[in-house]
Amino acid sequence: MLDRKFILENIEAVKLNCKNRNVVADVDRFVELDQARREKQQELEALNRESNAVAKQIGKCATPEEREAKKEEGRAIREKLVALEKEVKDLEAQEDLVQRTIPNMAHPDSPIGNDDGSNTVVEYGPTPLPKWSEGFKPLDHVELAEKYDLIDFEGGARVAGAGFYFLKNEAVMLELALEQFAVNKLVKKGFTPMITPDVARNDVLQGTGYIPRGAETQIYSIDKTDLSLIATAEITLGGLLANETIDSEKLPLKLCGVSHCFRTEAGAAGRASRGLYRVHQFSKVEMFVFCLPEQSESFHAELLGIEREIFDDLKIPYQVVDTATGDLGGPAYRKFDIEAWMPGRNAYGEVTSTSNCTDYQARRLNARYKVKGEKGSHFVHTLNGTAVAISRALLSVLEMGQQEDGTIVMPDALLPYLSFDRIGPKN
């Protein structure tokens, strides 16, 4: 969340940022609550001083009657103190609730707009769009999967409901190859590989900026527990430093998290959500970085560069998108998406994103660092980025690899992890 002092010193800028990000947050109410809390805190401090003064006077009383009267006065003050302390805590809790609804400030260069329609394309990848003979109509991945028995959507729906699926045959090997390819690349770049839990406590979800309960949630909560299924390993990796203070010499921490991801995808429908593009469960390799504040901009560029390198290696055409303020989500200061070309829909579709969250998540998680020889501690900066969301990467590989003879050629980068170089008719 944003620093309380920053909000109070930049009220109009914070209000404008909320407007630009299409977020409803009652900044004026936050200011009112802060003022009320300060006033009550001053009353509390004055009453504490009075209580201490009365306590000192008890021993100086000349008679038992005077002493008893002072004790009674002290008891009355303590009762007032208890009531005032409760008022201060109630105001702090209300202020905290409003503060948590205020989004991170947006980068000055982020496009201003209410939704993804205002996103700006900043660059294209080096792989050209496919060229097929006139009259050849490329199939989408659902049609390819049916043709070669790769994915069972109907079976998934019977077992778990719409939005779930079984991978079969070469698609299973392709998922594992994509995972190994991404993890090996990240390890070579200094990331520590981790397989994370698929659940997290709700306070960790809230700390990373996700809503575990309520009408707007995209999270599956586990009934009668304080746990939810994670939507991304960003949640579990970010929670690693919750309420922890790390030595600055140990930063940056570059983590590579492998996990399943679960999302309700409420309201999603239409051809753009067909097949694997928008599902309730998928596997993902996630990048996460804890770093010093002065390092976060450069690490953001590094994460985007890795995402680009992965899709360059896979020979997938893509465009890089600078995300508009209204599409950033609460924690992100700036976010870039990679949108891959998907022949089946004859359009680009998002396959990765990377966000610089500055100290927004760290404040909510209370994740800090300390510098040797200095007093106090500071909030770390956090960044996240998709290496591969397997379902969408698999979709892209299948659709881009299809040939006019009907086979599907695998990218060279995946061949070390596969026992086949193309998918074709079964004997």
SULNOR-V223195 format. One record per backbone hydrogen bond with DSSP energy under -0.5 kcal/mol. NH is the residue of the N-H (numbers start at 0). CO is the residue of the C=O. E is the energy in kcal/mol with one decimal. If there is no record, write none. Layout:
nh	co	e
NH	CO	E
NH	CO	E
This chain:
nh	co	e
6	2	-2.2
7	3	-2.2
8	4	-1.9
9	5	-1.0
9	6	-0.7
13	9	-2.5
14	10	-2.3
15	11	-2.4
16	12	-2.3
17	13	-2.2
18	14	-2.2
19	15	-2.9
20	16	-1.9
21	18	-1.3
22	17	-2.7
24	22	-0.8
26	24	-1.7
29	25	-1.8
30	26	-2.1
31	27	-2.4
32	28	-2.8
33	29	-2.3
34	30	-2.3
35	31	-2.6
36	32	-2.6
37	33	-2.3
38	34	-2.2
39	35	-2.4
40	36	-2.5
41	37	-2.3
42	38	-2.1
43	39	-2.5
44	40	-2.5
45	41	-2.4
46	42	-2.5
47	43	-2.2
48	44	-2.0
49	45	-2.1
50	46	-2.6
51	47	-2.4
52	48	-2.2
53	49	-2.4
54	50	-2.2
55	51	-1.8
56	52	-1.4
57	53	-1.1
58	54	-0.6
59	56	-1.1
60	57	-1.3
66	62	-2.2
67	63	-2.5
68	64	-2.1
69	65	-2.3
70	66	-2.3
71	67	-2.3
72	68	-2.2
73	69	-2.6
74	70	-2.5
75	71	-2.2
76	72	-2.0
77	73	-2.4
78	74	-2.0
79	75	-1.8
80	76	-2.5
81	77	-2.5
82	78	-2.0
83	79	-2.7
84	80	-2.9
85	81	-1.8
86	82	-1.9
87	83	-2.6
88	84	-2.4
89	85	-2.5
90	86	-2.3
91	87	-2.5
92	88	-2.4
93	89	-2.2
94	90	-2.7
95	91	-2.5
96	92	-2.1
97	93	-1.9
98	94	-2.7
99	95	-2.1
100	96	-0.5
100	97	-1.3
101	97	-0.6
101	98	-1.1
102	100	-0.5
103	329	-2.8
106	332	-2.7
109	106	-1.9
112	19	-0.6
112	110	-0.5
117	114	-2.0
118	115	-1.3
119	321	-2.2
121	119	-0.5
121	319	-2.8
122	319	-1.1
124	317	-2.9
135	132	-2.2
137	135	-0.6
143	139	-2.3
144	140	-2.7
145	141	-1.9
146	142	-2.2
147	143	-2.1
148	144	-0.7
149	144	-2.3
151	165	-3.0
152	150	-0.7
155	151	-1.5
156	152	-2.2
157	153	-2.2
158	154	-2.0
159	155	-3.0
160	155	-0.9
160	156	-0.8
163	160	-1.3
165	151	-1.4
167	149	-3.4
170	167	-1.8
171	168	-1.2
172	168	-1.1
173	169	-2.5
174	170	-2.2
175	171	-2.1
176	172	-2.3
177	173	-2.4
178	174	-2.1
179	175	-2.5
180	176	-2.9
181	177	-2.2
182	178	-2.6
183	179	-2.6
184	180	-1.8
185	181	-2.2
186	182	-2.6
187	183	-1.9
188	184	-0.8
188	185	-0.6
189	186	-1.7
190	185	-2.4
191	253	-2.8
192	190	-0.6
193	255	-2.8
195	193	-0.6
195	257	-1.7
199	227	-2.1
201	225	-2.1
203	200	-0.8
204	200	-1.8
205	201	-2.6
206	202	-1.9
207	203	-1.9
208	204	-0.6
208	205	-0.9
209	204	-3.0
211	209	-0.8
216	213	-1.2
218	210	-0.5
220	218	-0.7
221	226	-2.3
222	220	-0.7
224	221	-1.3
227	199	-2.0
228	219	-2.7
229	197	-2.2
234	231	-1.5
235	231	-0.6
236	232	-2.9
237	233	-2.2
238	234	-1.7
239	235	-0.5
239	236	-1.1
240	237	-1.0
241	238	-1.5
242	364	-2.1
243	240	-2.1
245	367	-2.5
247	369	-2.5
249	246	-1.9
250	247	-1.5
251	289	-0.7
252	289	-2.6
253	251	-0.6
254	252	-0.6
254	287	-3.3
255	191	-2.9
256	254	-0.5
256	285	-2.9
257	193	-2.9
258	256	-0.5
258	283	-1.9
260	281	-3.1
261	229	-2.7
262	279	-1.8
263	217	-2.2
267	264	-1.8
272	269	-1.6
273	270	-1.9
276	273	-1.6
277	272	-0.8
279	162	-2.3
280	162	-0.7
281	260	-1.8
283	258	-2.4
284	387	-2.5
285	256	-3.2
285	283	-0.6
286	384	-3.6
287	254	-2.4
288	382	-2.5
289	252	-2.1
290	380	-2.4
294	291	-2.0
295	291	-0.7
295	292	-0.9
298	294	-2.1
299	295	-2.1
300	296	-1.7
301	297	-1.8
302	298	-2.7
303	299	-2.1
304	300	-2.2
305	301	-2.1
306	302	-2.3
307	303	-2.4
308	304	-2.3
309	305	-2.3
310	306	-1.8
311	307	-2.3
312	308	-2.6
313	309	-1.5
314	311	-1.2
315	310	-2.4
316	314	-0.5
318	338	-2.3
319	122	-3.4
320	336	-3.1
321	119	-3.3
322	320	-0.7
322	334	-2.6
324	110	-2.7
325	112	-2.6
326	323	-1.9
327	324	-1.2
332	355	-3.3
333	355	-1.1
335	353	-2.3
336	320	-2.4
337	351	-1.9
338	318	-2.8
338	336	-0.5
339	337	-0.6
339	348	-2.3
340	316	-2.8
341	346	-2.6
342	340	-0.6
344	341	-1.5
345	341	-1.1
346	341	-1.3
348	339	-2.3
350	337	-3.1
351	337	-1.5
353	335	-2.3
354	383	-2.4
355	333	-2.3
356	354	-0.7
356	381	-2.3
359	356	-2.2
360	356	-0.5
362	358	-2.2
363	359	-1.3
364	360	-2.6
365	361	-1.6
366	361	-2.1
367	243	-2.7
367	365	-0.6
368	377	-2.9
369	245	-2.0
373	370	-2.2
377	368	-2.9
379	366	-1.7
380	290	-2.7
381	357	-2.2
382	288	-2.0
383	354	-2.0
384	286	-2.2
385	352	-2.3
386	284	-2.5
386	384	-0.5
387	284	-1.4
388	350	-0.6
389	282	-1.8
389	387	-0.9
390	282	-0.6
391	388	-0.6
392	388	-2.4
393	389	-3.1
394	390	-2.1
395	391	-2.2
396	392	-2.5
397	393	-2.5
398	394	-2.4
399	395	-2.6
400	396	-1.7
401	397	-0.7
402	406	-3.0
405	402	-1.8
407	422	-2.5
408	400	-2.8
408	406	-0.5
409	420	-2.8
412	312	-0.7
413	410	-1.5
414	410	-0.7
414	411	-1.1
416	413	-1.9
417	414	-1.4
422	407	-2.7
